[in-house]
């Protein structure tokens, strides 16, 4: 059930948030709701980091790699490079 909430913010922040919401095809209300929901669900799990639109577009583009340590990755790269 939706309820109304009044917030007091700096004008510049409101203008930039509205522009960002438009670019993401969200209403400002939905954007704030998603932000708050993310904070609530992340509570106790460390700092919250927003997923940018660029990251969202790139998500799933690369094949997942098997778990390798850094040394194995470098070794594999150099072996391929110098074949």
N, C-alpha and C positions, 0 to 999 in steps of 0.2 A: 504494500500500500504506500503510495507516494504521499509525502507531506511537504509543506513549504518551509524553507529555511532562508533567513535573511543574513547575509554576510556583509561586513564592512571591510573593504580592501582599497588599496591605492588605485586611482583611476588608470594609471599606466599599466598596472598589473591586470586589471580587468580588461582593458583594450587588447593587450597582448594575448591574454587567455582566450578571449572571444575569437581572435584571429586564428590562434592555434586550433581551437575546437572546430572552426569552420574548415580549416585545411584537413583535419582528420575526419571530417564528416560526422562530427558529434555535436550535440548541444552542449553548452557550457555546464548545464546541470548534470548531464550524463558524465562529462569529463570529471567534474568534482566528485560525483558519486563513485566513479571507478577508482579515482585516486584514494579516496577515503577507504573504500573496500579493500584496496591493495594494502594500505597501511594496517588495517585491522587484521587481515589474514596473515601478514608478514610479522606481526607483533611477536617478539621473542626469537625471530629467525635472522636477526642481523639487520643492517641498514637496508632500506627500500631503495631500489634503483629503478627508475622509469625505463620502459622499453621504448626506444625511439621508433619513429616510423621507418627509418632506414633499416634498423635491426629487424623489425617486423617483416619488411619486404625480403630481406636476405634469409630469413628463417627457413630452413629446409632446403636451401640451394645446394649446399655441399653434402656429399655423402658422409655418413658418420665414420670416424676412423676408430680402429681398435685402440684400446688403451695402451699407449706406448709411452715410455719415459722419454725425456728430452734427448738423452744420449742415443737411444735407438732411432729416434726421428732423424737426428743429424747423420748417424751412420748410414741409414737407409737412403737419405738424400744424396750423400756423397757417393755411395755405391752406384746409384742410378746415374748420377752426373758423369762419372768417370768410366762408364762401360765402354 
